[in-house]
């Protein structure tokens, strides 16, 4: 199971992290604290030198800019390393799994291709299975997207229904805006608090309703560059048989600006306990680091230490 965060809609991060919102659950009324991953870039609150932007307007701008970013993201391929640490009831790590993926777009759909597991490259037959799985997933995504578009429902590039900013404001509220320096750039940090009494329309909205967290929006580019959140309550669907997420399960993510033109994930981590049917049953920690962002159609050095790539093309899918 893999974490991928391509949709940057505010707090839709949690929906994409659900399959991997894993780690040590903290039974408290506040968010758990990360203890095993590198600390995020220091955030320094800045004294207000100009009026803060209107929160609602800013969030709508972030939503619109994410749509624009997808067109640029299609021109890049990147690599990620995912480390899952399964822990026992005492919090001791009993099993570690390391998976490496290549990320790119195929027929307008973002995909991830497993290429290495626990230090070993996948065999040709294993890679062939990956390609077959990707082909099927891309086909399903396109079908979902076409169906939803015909019904007038907004979706992401994978055809999954999205929750708009307007709907987020009905499920909770943004508050406490403040100007914060993050990584040398000015951001606007705002808190999000889901409303437990809000009426929901689907399971995705039930997830959002249970969230508490903070997002940081780059003030100049109007994109989300960091997010932290946690589940204030245990979350169950089907009495816990379908999905069961333990209270306190939390996550954080950060983004970096690639080639001076688009913000993309650089680091994601989650802690908690989660189970969903036979797909996963996990209690521990997960960390994902993205690197080696490379342009597919241009020659460029995107991040420090990355070799230039001349006209690289994404892996073909039979």
Secondary structure as UniProt FT lines:
FT   TURN            10..12
FT   HELIX           13..17
FT   HELIX           18..20
FT   STRAND          43..45
FT   HELIX           55..73
FT   TURN            74..75
FT   STRAND          76..87
FT   TURN            89..90
FT   STRAND          93..106
FT   TURN            107..108
FT   STRAND          109..117
FT   TURN            118..119
FT   STRAND          120..121
FT   HELIX           124..150
FT   TURN            151..152
FT   TURN            157..158
FT   HELIX           165..171
FT   STRAND          172..182
FT   TURN            183..184
FT   STRAND          185..194
FT   TURN            196..197
FT   HELIX           203..209
FT   STRAND          211..218
FT   TURN            219..222
FT   STRAND          223..231
FT   STRAND          235..237
FT   TURN            238..241
FT   STRAND          243..245
FT   TURN            247..248
FT   STRAND          250..258
FT   TURN            259..261
FT   STRAND          262..276
FT   TURN            277..279
FT   STRAND          280..295
FT   TURN            304..305
//
